[in-house]
Amino acid sequence: MDLTFEKINENPTRAWASLVVIELKSLRPVYDLVVEDTVSFPYIPTFLAFREMPLLLKLYEKSELKPDVFFIDGQGIAHPRGCGIASHFGVETGEVSVGVAKTRLFGHYREPGEKRGDFSYLRHRDRIVGAVVRTRDRTAPVFVSVGHRISLKTAIELVLKTSRYRIPEPTRLAHNLLQQVRKGSLF
């Protein structure tokens, strides 16, 4: 799942959310859906779920095909309050969810090795809250954390299994679909 805004710094603003479901074996898309609505909650750091969750839930409810695991572009438990948007989504829907973020929100880590599959743990107060995972050789890592109903080990394995590029294929395809919407070639 991914989400984009027409004017990110304005409230209210038009926004779109997308879901792309892939077949795990081939990584090919088998279903996609985009929904549009108005978002009025302001952007407040660490409160992303309050801004984006209503549209993600609308997308979830309208989806005719639900994946076994939802990758959310954001944090799971690697959040100052222990419940980022991926955890919030998973708890709200009861679905298995994983947070896959492009940047660190908090915690500390050692830089993982430069090879695909290398990772290090993201820690906060001596507790593991996620992993910093290299999905391609010599590419910036992603920050993986448990959302809901999944272990960190399995989340890392799935992120690696679904990543051709830096971010997992379902999230990358959902992002690309939204770029088409923003350019006006869809909707």
Backbone as a printed PyTorch tensor [residue, N CA C, xyz], in Angstrom:
tensor([[[  0.8460,  -1.1800,   0.0000],
         [  0.0000,   0.0000,   0.0000],
         [  0.8850,   1.2330,   0.0000]],

        [[  0.4060,   2.2580,  -0.6800],
         [  1.0870,   3.5420,  -0.6720],
         [  0.0300,   4.6280,  -0.7610]],

        [[  0.4350,   5.8410,  -0.4630],
         [ -0.4800,   6.9630,  -0.4430],
         [  0.2480,   8.2010,  -0.9290]],

        [[ -0.4640,   9.0910,  -1.6360],
         [  0.1310,  10.3510,  -2.0760],
         [ -0.9120,  11.4550,  -1.9610]],

        [[ -0.4270,  12.6790,  -1.8650],
         [ -1.2790,  13.8410,  -1.6870],
         [ -1.1420,  14.7880,  -2.8630]],

        [[ -2.2330,  15.4680,  -3.1930],
         [ -2.1670,  16.4810,  -4.2380],
         [ -1.2740,  17.6430,  -3.7880]],

        [[ -1.5060,  18.1420,  -2.5750],
         [ -0.6950,  19.2310,  -2.0160],
         [ -0.3880,  18.8480,  -0.5700]],

        [[  0.8020,  18.3100,  -0.3610],
         [  1.1500,  17.7100,   0.9300],
         [  1.0950,  18.6910,   2.0970]],

        [[  1.3370,  19.9590,   1.8500],
         [  1.3770,  20.9420,   2.9410],
         [  0.0650,  21.6900,   3.1320]],

        [[ -0.9820,  21.3050,   2.4270],
         [ -2.2690,  21.9840,   2.5570],
         [ -3.2890,  21.0640,   3.2060]],

        [[ -4.2340,  21.6760,   3.9190],
         [ -5.3440,  20.9400,   4.5310],
         [ -6.6120,  21.7370,   4.3280]],

        [[ -7.6500,  21.1000,   3.8710],
         [ -7.6670,  19.7250,   3.3710],
         [ -7.0020,  19.6370,   2.0040]],

        [[ -6.6870,  18.4220,   1.6040],
         [ -6.1140,  18.1790,   0.2830],
         [ -6.6280,  16.8630,  -0.2640]],

        [[ -6.6230,  16.7780,  -1.5710],
         [ -7.0080,  15.5320,  -2.2270],
         [ -5.8620,  14.5360,  -2.0670]],

        [[ -6.2160,  13.2660,  -1.8900],
         [ -5.1970,  12.2240,  -1.7290],
         [ -5.6780,  10.9360,  -2.3860]],

        [[ -4.7050,  10.1060,  -2.7260],
         [ -4.9850,   8.8000,  -3.3310],
         [ -4.2020,   7.7390,  -2.5760]],

        [[ -4.8010,   6.5660,  -2.4340],
         [ -4.1240,   5.4100,  -1.8490],
         [ -4.2150,   4.2690,  -2.8520]],

        [[ -3.1580,   3.4690,  -2.9020],
         [ -3.1450,   2.3450,  -3.8310],
         [ -2.7170,   1.0690,  -3.1340]],

        [[ -3.2400,  -0.0170,  -3.6680],
         [ -2.8890,  -1.3560,  -3.2180],
         [ -2.5230,  -2.1570,  -4.4530]],

        [[ -1.3840,  -2.8250,  -4.4030],
         [ -1.0100,  -3.7620,  -5.4560],
         [ -0.7280,  -5.0960,  -4.7850]],

        [[ -1.4100,  -6.1230,  -5.2510],
         [ -1.2120,  -7.4810,  -4.7440],
         [ -0.3930,  -8.2260,  -5.7920]],

        [[  0.6560,  -8.8980,  -5.3390],
         [  1.5060,  -9.6550,  -6.2550],
         [  1.4320, -11.1390,  -5.9440]],

        [[  1.8060, -11.9330,  -6.9350],
         [  2.0160, -13.3700,  -6.7350],
         [  3.4430, -13.5190,  -6.2270]],

        [[  3.6270, -14.1680,  -5.1020],
         [  4.9420, -14.2630,  -4.4850],
         [  5.9700, -14.9460,  -5.3740]],

        [[  5.5810, -16.0040,  -6.0450],
         [  6.5380, -16.7760,  -6.8450],
         [  7.1220, -15.9540,  -8.0020]],

        [[  6.2790, -15.2260,  -8.7140],
         [  6.7380, -14.4850,  -9.8970],
         [  6.9670, -13.0040,  -9.6380]],

        [[  6.4350, -12.4980,  -8.5310],
         [  6.4410, -11.0650,  -8.1920],
         [  5.6330, -10.2330,  -9.1850]],

        [[  4.7490, -10.8860,  -9.9240],
         [  3.8940, -10.1740, -10.8820],
         [  2.6200,  -9.7060, -10.1960]],

        [[  2.1450,  -8.5180, -10.5780],
         [  0.9000,  -8.0250,  -9.9890],
         [ -0.3000,  -8.8550, -10.4640]],

        [[ -1.2040,  -9.1600,  -9.5440],
         [ -2.4170,  -9.8940,  -9.8720],
         [ -3.6680,  -9.0570,  -9.5970]],

        [[ -3.4920,  -7.9190,  -8.8900],
         [ -4.6340,  -7.0700,  -8.5590],
         [ -4.1050,  -5.7060,  -8.1560]],

        [[ -4.8340,  -4.6700,  -8.5480],
         [ -4.5010,  -3.3390,  -8.0420],
         [ -5.7720,  -2.5270,  -7.8960]],

        [[ -5.7080,  -1.5420,  -7.0320],
         [ -6.8490,  -0.6790,  -6.7620],
         [ -6.3330,   0.6640,  -6.2760]],

        [[ -6.9930,   1.7310,  -6.7110],
         [ -6.6930,   3.0790,  -6.2480],
         [ -7.9960,   3.6940,  -5.7530]],

        [[ -7.9370,   4.3580,  -4.6120],
         [ -9.0860,   5.1200,  -4.1160],
         [ -8.6450,   6.5610,  -3.9050]],

        [[ -9.6180,   7.4520,  -3.9870],
         [ -9.3610,   8.8810,  -3.8220],
         [-10.2950,   9.4210,  -2.7500]],

        [[ -9.8070,  10.3970,  -1.9940],
         [-10.6420,  11.0590,  -1.0040],
         [ -9.9490,  12.3470,  -0.5790]],

        [[-10.5840,  13.0750,   0.2960],
         [ -9.9970,  14.2860,   0.8560],
         [ -9.4290,  13.9600,   2.2290]],

        [[ -8.2250,  14.4230,   2.4830],
         [ -7.5690,  14.2420,   3.7790],
         [ -7.5160,  15.6060,   4.4450]],

        [[ -7.9580,  15.6520,   5.6950],
         [ -7.9910,  16.9450,   6.3770],
         [ -7.1330,  16.9950,   7.6400]],

        [[ -6.6780,  15.8590,   8.1470],
         [ -5.8150,  15.8660,   9.3300],
         [ -4.4560,  16.4260,   8.9320]],

        [[ -3.8980,  17.3630,   9.6840],
         [ -2.6170,  17.9690,   9.2960],
         [ -1.4490,  17.0010,   9.4420]],

        [[ -0.3770,  17.3030,   8.7250],
         [  0.8480,  16.5190,   8.8800],
         [  1.4870,  16.9090,  10.2060]],

        [[  1.6280,  15.9350,  11.0890],
         [  2.3160,  16.1180,  12.3740],
         [  3.2880,  14.9560,  12.4900]],

        [[  4.5930,  15.2490,  12.5990],
         [  5.5670,  14.1510,  12.7050],
         [  5.1730,  13.1570,  13.7980]],

        [[  5.3100,  11.8840,  13.5070],
         [  5.0030,  10.7150,  14.3440],
         [  3.5040,  10.4520,  14.5090]],

        [[  2.6500,  11.2390,  13.8640],
         [  1.2070,  11.0090,  13.9010],
         [  0.6640,  10.7270,  12.4960]],

        [[  1.4940,  10.1060,  11.6540],
         [  1.1410,   9.8250,  10.2700],
         [ -0.1310,   8.9860,  10.1540]],

        [[ -0.3090,   8.0470,  11.0440],
         [ -1.4810,   7.1680,  10.9640],
         [ -2.7790,   7.9530,  11.0380]],

        [[ -2.8210,   9.0190,  11.8040],
         [ -4.0440,   9.7960,  11.9310],
         [ -4.3740,  10.5350,  10.6360]],

        [[ -3.3500,  10.8580,   9.8630],
         [ -3.5480,  11.5360,   8.5790],
         [ -3.9080,  10.5360,   7.4700]],

        [[ -3.2400,   9.3860,   7.4470],
         [ -3.3580,   8.4610,   6.3280],
         [ -4.3030,   7.2830,   6.5570]],

        [[ -4.5450,   6.9150,   7.7950],
         [ -5.3210,   5.7010,   8.0820],
         [ -6.7280,   5.7080,   7.4900]],

        [[ -7.4940,   6.7860,   7.5620],
         [ -8.8420,   6.7200,   6.9870],
         [ -8.8430,   6.3240,   5.5080]],

        [[ -7.9020,   6.8410,   4.7380],
         [ -7.8510,   6.5010,   3.3180],
         [ -7.3570,   5.0670,   3.1100]],

        [[ -6.3990,   4.6210,   3.9220],
         [ -5.9450,   3.2310,   3.8190],
         [ -7.0730,   2.2610,   4.1750]],

        [[ -7.8760,   2.6160,   5.1640],
         [ -9.0010,   1.7540,   5.5380],
         [-10.0710,   1.7350,   4.4440]],

        [[-10.2940,   2.8620,   3.8030],
         [-11.2320,   2.9080,   2.6720],
         [-10.7370,   1.9910,   1.5560]],

        [[ -9.4330,   2.0460,   1.2760],
         [ -8.8300,   1.1750,   0.2660],
         [ -8.9950,  -0.2910,   0.6570]],

        [[ -8.7140,  -0.6030,   1.8960],
         [ -8.8360,  -1.9690,   2.4010],
         [-10.2680,  -2.4860,   2.2440]],

        [[-11.2380,  -1.6720,   2.6300],
         [-12.6380,  -2.0780,   2.5730],
         [-13.1080,  -2.3030,   1.1380]],

        [[-12.6150,  -1.5070,   0.1950],
         [-13.0430,  -1.6300,  -1.2040],
         [-12.3180,  -2.7400,  -1.9550]],

        [[-11.1980,  -3.1900,  -1.4280],
         [-10.4060,  -4.1940,  -2.1200],
         [-11.1450,  -5.5260,  -2.2110]],

        [[-11.1670,  -6.0760,  -3.4250],
         [-11.7990,  -7.3810,  -3.6510],
         [-10.8280,  -8.5300,  -3.4350]],

        [[ -9.5340,  -8.2210,  -3.3680],
         [ -8.5070,  -9.2350,  -3.1330],
         [ -7.5370,  -8.6870,  -2.0970]],

        [[ -7.4070,  -9.4110,  -1.0110],
         [ -6.5240,  -8.9650,   0.0600],
         [ -5.3020,  -9.8770,   0.1220]],

        [[ -4.1080,  -9.2910,   0.2030],
         [ -2.9020, -10.1150,   0.2680],
         [ -2.7710, -10.8110,   1.6200]],

        [[ -1.8950, -11.7910,   1.6760],
         [ -1.6170, -12.4730,   2.9380],
         [ -0.8590, -11.5720,   3.9010]],

        [[ -0.0520, -10.6670,   3.3410],
         [  0.7480,  -9.7350,   4.1350],
         [  0.6400,  -8.3560,   3.4840]],

        [[  0.4100,  -7.3490,   4.3000],
         [  0.3720,  -5.9680,   3.8150],
         [  1.6930,  -5.2910,   4.1350]],

        [[  2.3880,  -4.7920,   3.1100],
         [  3.5580,  -3.9460,   3.3050],
         [  3.0680,  -2.5060,   3.3200]],

        [[  3.3810,  -1.7950,   4.3750],
         [  2.9630,  -0.4060,   4.5260],
         [  4.2100,   0.4730,   4.4470]],

        [[  4.1340,   1.5330,   3.6420],
         [  5.2310,   2.4870,   3.5070],
         [  5.2610,   3.3600,   4.7640]],

        [[  5.9580,   2.8820,   5.7890],
         [  6.0310,   3.5690,   7.0830],
         [  6.5380,   2.6010,   8.1340]],

        [[  6.4210,   3.0050,   9.3760],
         [  6.9470,   2.2210,  10.4870],
         [  5.8880,   1.3020,  11.0910]],

        [[  6.3780,   0.2300,  11.6890],
         [  5.5470,  -0.6370,  12.5220],
         [  5.8260,  -0.2670,  13.9700]],

        [[  6.4820,  -1.1850,  14.7070],
         [  6.7990,  -0.8880,  16.1090],
         [  8.0500,  -0.0190,  16.2490]],

        [[  8.7570,   0.2470,  15.1600],
         [  9.9330,   1.1310,  15.1960],
         [  9.4480,   2.5840,  15.1900]],

        [[  8.7440,   2.9320,  16.2390],
         [  8.0640,   4.2150,  16.3610],
         [  8.1990,   4.6660,  17.8170]],

        [[  8.3240,   5.9650,  18.0590],
         [  8.4800,   6.4230,  19.4520],
         [  7.3930,   5.9390,  20.4040]],

        [[  6.2000,   5.7040,  19.9010],
         [  5.1100,   5.2090,  20.7350],
         [  4.8870,   3.7040,  20.5590]],

        [[  5.7440,   3.0620,  19.7600],
         [  5.6550,   1.6180,  19.5600],
         [  4.5390,   1.1860,  18.6290]],

        [[  3.8970,   2.1490,  17.9490],
         [  2.7560,   1.8120,  17.0920],
         [  2.6950,   2.7940,  15.9280]],

        [[  3.5010,   2.5270,  14.8960],
         [  3.4600,   3.3380,  13.6930],
         [  2.3040,   2.9190,  12.8060]],

        [[  2.2420,   3.5050,  11.6170],
         [  1.0960,   3.2860,  10.7330],
         [  0.9240,   1.8110,  10.3470]],

        [[  2.0130,   1.0580,  10.1920],
         [  1.8860,  -0.3620,   9.8360],
         [  1.2620,  -1.1580,  10.9840]],

        [[  1.6410,  -0.8350,  12.2120],
         [  1.0260,  -1.5030,  13.3690],
         [ -0.4210,  -1.0770,  13.5240]],

        [[ -0.6560,   0.2160,  13.3920],
         [ -2.0110,   0.7450,  13.5120],
         [ -2.9410,   0.0650,  12.4930]],

        [[ -2.4890,  -0.0270,  11.2400],
         [ -3.2810,  -0.6740,  10.1900],
         [ -3.5450,  -2.1410,  10.5400]],

        [[ -2.5030,  -2.8590,  10.9430],
         [ -2.6510,  -4.2770,  11.2640],
         [ -3.6150,  -4.5200,  12.4080]],

        [[ -3.5010,  -3.7280,  13.4590],
         [ -4.3950,  -3.8860,  14.6090],
         [ -5.8270,  -3.5360,  14.2210]],

        [[ -5.9870,  -2.4650,  13.4730],
         [ -7.3250,  -2.0170,  13.0620],
         [ -8.0340,  -3.0470,  12.1790]],

        [[ -7.2850,  -3.6950,  11.2930],
         [ -7.9000,  -4.6370,  10.3380],
         [ -7.7640,  -6.0970,  10.7600]],

        [[ -6.8470,  -6.3840,  11.6650],
         [ -6.5670,  -7.7680,  12.0520],
         [ -5.6590,  -8.4780,  11.0690]],

        [[ -5.1380,  -7.7510,  10.0870],
         [ -4.2990,  -8.3400,   9.0340],
         [ -2.8230,  -8.3730,   9.4420]],

        [[ -2.0770,  -9.2410,   8.7800],
         [ -0.6270,  -9.2940,   8.9440],
         [ -0.0510,  -8.0710,   8.2270]],

        [[  0.8080,  -7.3260,   8.9280],
         [  1.3660,  -6.1160,   8.3260],
         [  2.8310,  -5.9420,   8.6990]],

        [[  3.5540,  -5.3030,   7.7740],
         [  4.9840,  -5.0380,   7.9500],
         [  5.2310,  -3.5830,   7.5840]],

        [[  5.9790,  -2.9000,   8.4150],
         [  6.3980,  -1.5410,   8.0980],
         [  7.7080,  -1.5900,   7.3310]],

        [[  7.7390,  -0.9380,   6.1790],
         [  8.9640,  -0.8400,   5.3810],
         [  9.1430,   0.6380,   5.0400]],

        [[ 10.0880,   1.2660,   5.7210],
         [ 10.3070,   2.7020,   5.5500],
         [ 11.6470,   2.9580,   4.8660]],

        [[ 11.7180,   4.0730,   4.1700],
         [ 12.9580,   4.4460,   3.4900],
         [ 13.9060,   5.2040,   4.4150]],

        [[ 13.3790,   5.7200,   5.5230],
         [ 14.2170,   6.4640,   6.4740],
         [ 13.9490,   5.9910,   7.8980]],

        [[ 14.9280,   6.2080,   8.7510],
         [ 14.8200,   5.8480,  10.1650],
         [ 14.0230,   6.9240,  10.8870]],

        [[ 13.0710,   6.5150,  11.6950],
         [ 12.3070,   7.4530,  12.5060],
         [ 12.9790,   7.6660,  13.8550]],

        [[ 13.4340,   6.5710,  14.4560],
         [ 14.1650,   6.6720,  15.7200],
         [ 14.9220,   5.3870,  15.9600]],

        [[ 15.7160,   5.3530,  17.0160],
         [ 16.5270,   4.1890,  17.3230],
         [ 17.9350,   4.3450,  16.7690]],

        [[ 18.7810,   3.3930,  17.0910],
         [ 20.1690,   3.4250,  16.6130],
         [ 20.5290,   2.0510,  16.0390]],

        [[ 21.5320,   2.0560,  15.1690],
         [ 21.9410,   0.8280,  14.4950],
         [ 23.3480,   0.9860,  13.9560]],

        [[ 23.9400,  -0.1400,  13.6490],
         [ 25.2050,  -0.1530,  12.9130],
         [ 24.8650,  -0.3520,  11.4460]],

        [[ 25.5850,   0.3350,  10.5960],
         [ 25.3600,   0.2110,   9.1540],
         [ 25.5680,  -1.2490,   8.7430]],

        [[ 24.5870,  -1.8420,   8.0380],
         [ 24.7790,  -3.2330,   7.6030],
         [ 25.8330,  -3.3150,   6.5000]],

        [[ 26.2960,  -4.5310,   6.2150],
         [ 27.2400,  -4.7390,   5.1240],
         [ 26.6510,  -4.2550,   3.8080]],

        [[ 27.4560,  -4.2400,   2.7640],
         [ 27.0310,  -3.6740,   1.4840],
         [ 26.3400,  -4.6670,   0.5510]],

        [[ 26.2290,  -5.9170,   0.9540],
         [ 25.6300,  -6.9480,   0.0870],
         [ 24.1350,  -7.1180,   0.3620]],

        [[ 23.4170,  -7.4830,  -0.6940],
         [ 21.9920,  -7.7840,  -0.5590],
         [ 21.8020,  -8.8570,   0.5120]],

        [[ 20.8860,  -8.6140,   1.4220],
         [ 20.6130,  -9.5560,   2.4990],
         [ 21.3120,  -9.2040,   3.7990]],

        [[ 22.3340,  -8.3430,   3.7280],
         [ 22.9750,  -7.9050,   4.9670],
         [ 21.9910,  -7.0560,   5.7660]],

        [[ 22.0160,  -7.2150,   7.0710],
         [ 21.1470,  -6.3780,   7.9070],
         [ 21.7620,  -6.2130,   9.2830]],

        [[ 21.2880,  -5.2110,   9.9770],
         [ 21.6240,  -5.0210,  11.3820],
         [ 20.3280,  -4.6840,  12.1040]],

        [[ 20.3370,  -4.8400,  13.4060],
         [ 19.1240,  -4.5610,  14.1620],
         [ 19.0180,  -3.0840,  14.5000]],

        [[ 17.8070,  -2.5970,  14.4490],
         [ 17.4800,  -1.2490,  14.8880],
         [ 17.0590,  -1.3820,  16.3500]],

        [[ 17.7200,  -0.6190,  17.2170],
         [ 17.4710,  -0.7580,  18.6580],
         [ 17.0450,   0.5620,  19.2740]],

        [[ 16.2640,   0.4230,  20.3260],
         [ 15.9010,   1.5690,  21.1480],
         [ 15.8850,   1.0870,  22.5890]],

        [[ 16.6930,   1.7330,  23.4210],
         [ 16.8030,   1.3520,  24.8430],
         [ 17.0770,  -0.1410,  24.9930]],

        [[ 18.0650,  -0.6380,  24.2760],
         [ 18.4910,  -2.0380,  24.3330],
         [ 17.4190,  -3.0380,  23.9010]],

        [[ 16.4110,  -2.5700,  23.2090],
         [ 15.3610,  -3.4400,  22.6920],
         [ 15.3870,  -3.3870,  21.1670]],

        [[ 15.2620,  -4.5380,  20.5230],
         [ 15.2070,  -4.5820,  19.0610],
         [ 13.8100,  -4.1410,  18.6260]],

        [[ 13.7560,  -3.0870,  17.7870],
         [ 12.4730,  -2.5810,  17.2960],
         [ 12.3290,  -2.7460,  15.7850]],

        [[ 13.3880,  -3.2230,  15.1420],
         [ 13.3330,  -3.4040,  13.6940],
         [ 14.6700,  -3.8440,  13.1540]],

        [[ 14.8040,  -3.7710,  11.8460],
         [ 16.0480,  -4.1580,  11.1820],
         [ 16.3290,  -3.1830,  10.0430]],

        [[ 17.5840,  -2.9700,   9.8090],
         [ 18.0590,  -2.1270,   8.7100],
         [ 18.5610,  -3.1130,   7.6580]],

        [[ 17.8410,  -3.2140,   6.5500],
         [ 18.0360,  -4.3120,   5.6000],
         [ 18.5200,  -3.7860,   4.2520]],

        [[ 19.5900,  -4.3890,   3.7700],
         [ 20.1200,  -4.0580,   2.4380],
         [ 19.4150,  -4.9700,   1.4270]],

        [[ 18.6060,  -4.3910,   0.5700],
         [ 17.8360,  -5.1730,  -0.4030],
         [ 18.5260,  -5.2770,  -1.7540]],

        [[ 19.5610,  -4.4800,  -1.9600],
         [ 20.3940,  -4.5350,  -3.1790],
         [ 21.8190,  -4.2080,  -2.7820]],

        [[ 22.7730,  -4.7680,  -3.5090],
         [ 24.1760,  -4.4560,  -3.2350],
         [ 24.4070,  -2.9500,  -3.3310]],

        [[ 25.1320,  -2.4330,  -2.3670],
         [ 25.5770,  -1.0290,  -2.3510],
         [ 24.4530,  -0.0140,  -2.5850]],

        [[ 23.2700,  -0.3230,  -2.0760],
         [ 22.1200,   0.5790,  -2.1470],
         [ 21.7020,   0.9270,  -0.7280]],

        [[ 21.1520,   2.0950,  -0.5340],
         [ 20.6860,   2.4860,   0.7990],
         [ 19.7310,   1.4240,   1.3490]],

        [[ 19.8490,   1.1110,   2.6290],
         [ 18.9760,   0.0900,   3.2140],
         [ 17.5680,   0.6220,   3.4550]],

        [[ 16.6400,  -0.3000,   3.7400],
         [ 15.2960,   0.0520,   4.1820],
         [ 15.1680,  -0.3300,   5.6530]],

        [[ 14.1790,   0.2420,   6.3050],
         [ 13.9540,   0.0240,   7.7290],
         [ 12.6820,  -0.8080,   7.8830]],

        [[ 12.8820,  -2.0400,   8.3180],
         [ 11.7990,  -3.0180,   8.4070],
         [ 11.4180,  -3.1880,   9.8710]],

        [[ 10.1180,  -3.1350,  10.1430],
         [  9.6740,  -3.4070,  11.5080],
         [  8.3430,  -4.1510,  11.4870]],

        [[  8.1270,  -4.8870,  12.5430],
         [  6.8940,  -5.6440,  12.7150],
         [  5.7380,  -4.6560,  12.7630]],

        [[  4.7090,  -4.9740,  11.9750],
         [  3.4730,  -4.2150,  12.0640],
         [  2.5340,  -4.9470,  13.0020]],

        [[  2.0610,  -6.1150,  12.5420],
         [  1.0930,  -6.8820,  13.3250],
         [  1.1100,  -8.3360,  12.8580]],

        [[  1.1030,  -9.2640,  13.8200],
         [  0.9550, -10.7070,  13.5760],
         [  2.0460, -11.3120,  12.6950]],

        [[  3.2870, -10.8580,  12.8650],
         [  4.4130, -11.4050,  12.1040],
         [  5.6790, -11.2250,  12.9390]],

        [[  6.6250, -12.1270,  12.7630],
         [  7.9030, -11.9760,  13.4620],
         [  8.8310, -11.0830,  12.6350]],

        [[  9.8100, -10.5020,  13.2700],
         [ 10.7790,  -9.6820,  12.5490],
         [ 11.5600, -10.5470,  11.5640]],

        [[ 11.9070, -11.7630,  11.9590],
         [ 12.6410, -12.6670,  11.0700],
         [ 11.8530, -12.9210,   9.7750]],

        [[ 10.5770, -13.2230,   9.9080],
         [  9.7400, -13.4720,   8.7260],
         [  9.5510, -12.2000,   7.9080]],

        [[  9.4060, -11.0700,   8.5790],
         [  9.2610,  -9.7960,   7.8680],
         [ 10.5000,  -9.5140,   7.0160]],

        [[ 11.6820,  -9.7250,   7.5690],
         [ 12.9270,  -9.5190,   6.8260],
         [ 12.9770, -10.4660,   5.6230]],

        [[ 12.6680, -11.7430,   5.8640],
         [ 12.6890, -12.7320,   4.7710],
         [ 11.7480, -12.3290,   3.6350]],

        [[ 10.5430, -11.8690,   3.9770],
         [  9.5690, -11.4790,   2.9500],
         [ 10.0040, -10.2160,   2.2060]],

        [[ 10.5740,  -9.2720,   2.9230],
         [ 11.0700,  -8.0540,   2.2680],
         [ 12.1520,  -8.4320,   1.2580]],

        [[ 13.0690,  -9.2850,   1.6520],
         [ 14.1250,  -9.7050,   0.7220],
         [ 13.5650, -10.5210,  -0.4430]],

        [[ 12.6160, -11.3850,  -0.1600],
         [ 12.0400, -12.2410,  -1.2060],
         [ 11.2620, -11.4340,  -2.2430]],

        [[ 10.7270, -10.2930,  -1.8410],
         [  9.8880,  -9.4910,  -2.7420],
         [ 10.6040,  -8.2570,  -3.2950]],

        [[ 11.8930,  -8.1140,  -3.0200],
         [ 12.6130,  -6.9040,  -3.4490],
         [ 13.5080,  -7.1680,  -4.6470]],

        [[ 13.1260,  -6.6170,  -5.7840],
         [ 13.9950,  -6.5940,  -6.9580],
         [ 14.8560,  -5.3420,  -6.9240]],

        [[ 14.2720,  -4.2950,  -6.3990],
         [ 14.9270,  -2.9950,  -6.2890],
         [ 15.0750,  -2.6660,  -4.8120]],

        [[ 15.1290,  -1.4130,  -4.4580],
         [ 15.3520,  -1.0510,  -3.0530],
         [ 14.1610,  -1.3930,  -2.1600]],

        [[ 12.9590,  -1.1050,  -2.6200],
         [ 11.7820,  -1.3670,  -1.7880],
         [ 11.0310,  -2.5770,  -2.3280]],

        [[ 10.2620,  -3.2570,  -1.4790],
         [  9.5530,  -4.4560,  -1.9370],
         [  8.6590,  -4.1580,  -3.1440]],

        [[  8.5520,  -5.1240,  -4.0110],
         [  7.8310,  -4.9600,  -5.2710],
         [  6.3810,  -4.4950,  -5.0920]],

        [[  5.6130,  -5.0180,  -4.1390],
         [  4.2370,  -4.5190,  -4.0160],
         [  4.1950,  -3.0190,  -3.6950]],

        [[  5.0860,  -2.5740,  -2.8260],
         [  5.1310,  -1.1540,  -2.4590],
         [  5.6270,  -0.3140,  -3.6260]],

        [[  6.6230,  -0.7890,  -4.3330],
         [  7.1530,  -0.0660,  -5.4910],
         [  6.0890,   0.0730,  -6.5800]],

        [[  5.3640,  -1.0070,  -6.8430],
         [  4.3170,  -0.9610,  -7.8550],
         [  3.1570,  -0.0620,  -7.4260]],

        [[  2.8200,  -0.0840,  -6.1330],
         [  1.7710,   0.7990,  -5.6200],
         [  2.1980,   2.2590,  -5.7730]],

        [[  3.4450,   2.5440,  -5.4930],
         [  3.9840,   3.9030,  -5.6670],
         [  3.9250,   4.3190,  -7.1380]],

        [[  4.3650,   3.4450,  -8.0240],
         [  4.3500,   3.7550,  -9.4590],
         [  2.9280,   3.9840,  -9.9690]],

        [[  1.9790,   3.2150,  -9.4670],
         [  0.5860,   3.3950,  -9.8480],
         [  0.0990,   4.7880,  -9.4350]],

        [[  0.4800,   5.2160,  -8.2480],
         [  0.0850,   6.5500,  -7.7850],
         [  0.7400,   7.6580,  -8.6080]],

        [[  1.9360,   7.4140,  -9.0810],
         [  2.5950,   8.4210,  -9.9380],
         [  1.8120,   8.5940, -11.2310]],

        [[  1.2740,   7.4960, -11.7640],
         [  0.4370,   7.5850, -12.9560],
         [ -0.8350,   8.3950, -12.6710]],

        [[ -1.4190,   8.1740, -11.5070],
         [ -2.6190,   8.9150, -11.1150],
         [ -2.3000,  10.4050, -11.0240]],

        [[ -1.1970,  10.7430, -10.3850],
         [ -0.8180,  12.1540, -10.2160],
         [ -0.5470,  12.8230, -11.5570]],

        [[ -0.0210,  12.0740, -12.5070],
         [  0.2540,  12.6380, -13.8350],
         [ -1.0110,  12.7400, -14.6780]],

        [[ -2.1030,  12.1830, -14.1610],
         [ -3.3760,  12.3090, -14.8480],
         [ -3.6860,  11.2310, -15.8480]],

        [[ -2.8450,  10.1960, -15.9110],
         [ -3.1080,   9.1450, -16.8910],
         [ -4.1180,   8.1180, -16.3700]],

        [[ -4.4740,   8.2000, -15.1040],
         [ -5.5440,   7.3730, -14.5280],
         [ -6.4900,   8.3210, -13.7870]],

        [[ -7.7080,   7.8940, -13.5610],
         [ -8.7540,   8.6680, -12.8670],
         [ -9.2630,   9.7180, -13.7690]]])
